[in-house]
Amino acid sequence: MIKAKLLLLSLLFFSFAVNAQQVFSTQKYPLVDFRSPLDIVPPALAGSFGELRPNHFHSGMDFRTNQREGYPVYAIADGFVSRLRVQNSGFGLAVYLTHPNGYTSVYGHLSRFNSKIAQQVKTLQYQKKSYEIDTFPSNLLLPVRKGDIIAYTGNTGSSGGPHLHFEIRDTKTEAIINPQLFGFEIPDNIPPVIYAMYTYRLNHLPFNELTPKQYFQVVGGSGNYALNQVNTIHLDGEVGFGVISTDKHNGASGTNGVYSIELELDGKIIFTSAMERFKFENSKAINSHIDYPTFINTKRSIQKSFVDPGNPLGIYSNLVNNGRIEFNDDKLHQLKYIITDGKGNKSVLQFKVQSDPKAVIKTPDMATGIRYAYGNVNEFNNSEVKVIFPKGTLYNDLNFQYKAFPKPAGNAFSAAHQIHNSLTPLHLGFELWIKADSSLLKYKEKALIVNSGGGSQGGSFDNGYVKATPRNFGRFHIAIDTIPPTLTPLNISDGKNMAGISKMSFKLRDNLSGLKSFNGYVDGKWILMEFDAKTASLWHTFDGSIAPGKHSLELIVSDMKGNNRNYSITFYK
Ligand SMILES: [Zn+2]
C-alpha cells in the first residue's frame, strides 16, 4: 500500500516535471497513462513527430533500435487490438491498439507479430488469399494488458533501416497527436539549431516561385542566434519571413524536426506553428507550409511564417494577417523567432527591421495566364486536353499556364501537354483527360498517362481520351504498358529438391504501370507469398504444410494493365 502511494507520488512528480518544460499546445494530454513501447534505454529518436519529409509530415516518433530487428514491442496501456495491417510498403506489418482513455497507439515496420496475433493474420491471409490485409478485430478478440509483448521491431514496409514507428491517435477523429505530449521521456537538453532566415516580398500577391526572396545567414548557438553582419534589415511593403531550423537530441547524430515556431513583432506574437496534431488528409499541405519552389530547386526546407489561404493545416495559431507584415512607417521594429523542440528547449533569433521606400523589391510580372481562385473548382479545355481542379486542390490563387508540345518519340500515343509548372504544389490530384491518337484504339486496355520523367500516373481509356488523376503539375502524354512484370527465381528451379530449405525466393518488378497482384499455388492450392516492395523481394516460407514428395508450383503475377506472367515448375520437398 505504501509502495503504491510512493509510486503514485512519483508519478505525480513525474507529470509536474514534464509540465515544467512547457511546450505550446491547444489541449491537455494525459501524462501518466502510457508506458514506453520499448525497453531500450535510454530511448533515442531517429525521427520526431511532424518532421519535414517529402510530401508529408512524419506522423509518429521513430525509436532507434540499435540498427537491429527483433526487440519486443510492448502495449503502452491496457486495451485491445483494433486494427491489423500488412502492406507491401507503408508501415509494412502494423498493430493498432485502442485504449479506454480515448487514444489509439500504432506500431509500424514490425518484423513479426506475437504468436496469437500472427495466427489471426495468417488465417485471414489464407481466407482472403492475399498477403496484404487490413482488418479491424472486435474488442473481444485480442485484448491486451499494459506491458504485453504484441510484436517485435523490424524494417518492413517503406522503412530506411530497423526502427519502431510509433503513433498516438485520437480514437474518434483519428487525428495524429505528438507522442511527446504524453510524457514519453526522451533525453534531450539540446535546443534547436537555426541555420538561415529568409524574407519574402509578398507585395499583396499570392506566394509562388516569382515571390522575391532574400537569404540571411544566421550565426550563434546554444539557443541564441543573430543575423550575420546585419544590424537592421531594410524592407518596404508587405513582407513574410521564413526559417531553416532542425532539432538535435542527446546521443543522436541525426537531426529531427522542431516542435514549434513563433514569430514576434515588437513583442507581440503574430505567427505560431506547432506540431501538436494533424490529420492524415492534410499531411500533403507540408508543401504549403514550406517554401515549395525552393524545396524543389534546392531540397532545402524553409518553413514559412505566413500561411497560404488554401492551407488546411490546423497547426497555426496567434495569426495576425496570416503572418504577412506591412512595413510602411520609418520606425525600428524588433522581430524575434522563438523555436522550441518537443522537450521545451528553446532557441531565439532576434533582428531589427526598418521600412525604407527605396528598399522595395517589386514582384516580376507573371507571364499571362488564366487566373484560378484557390477556393473554386477550376477547369481548362481545348480540343486536345481537358483539366479539372477540384475545390481544395490549390493553396493559392494561380495564373494558370498551359502549353502543347509535339508527340514525344517512343512509347507515345498523344501530344505532350504542359500543365502549369512543377514549382506549384497541389493538395489534391486533378482530373486530366488527354485526347488519344487513333492508333491507340487497338491498345486501349493498355493505355495510361505518363509524365515527362516516364512515371505512370495510372489512367484508363474513356471515349477517345485517356483519363488520369496526377498529383503534381508537369508535362504529360499517353503511353501504353504491354510488358508483364519480371519474375526471377533466386533459389528454386524446375525439378529442384527444396528439402531443408526454409523458403523459396524471387525478385519481382514491374516496368511501368505497377504491380497489381501476385499469387502462388502448390498442387493447385493457394499459398501465402510475401512481398517487400523496397527490395522487390517475393518469398514463401515453408511452414510444414507442404508434405515431403513431388509438387507443382504455379506463380501468376499481374500489373495494373492486365499483363500477366506465369511461372510453372515442379519441385521436391
Ligand atoms: Zn516513422
Boltz pocket constraint, residues with backbone or C-beta under 6 A from the ligand:
constraints:
  - pocket:
      binder: B
      contacts: [[A, 47], [A, 58], [A, 59], [A, 60], [A, 61], [A, 62], [A, 164], [A, 165], [A, 166]]
      max_distance: 6.0
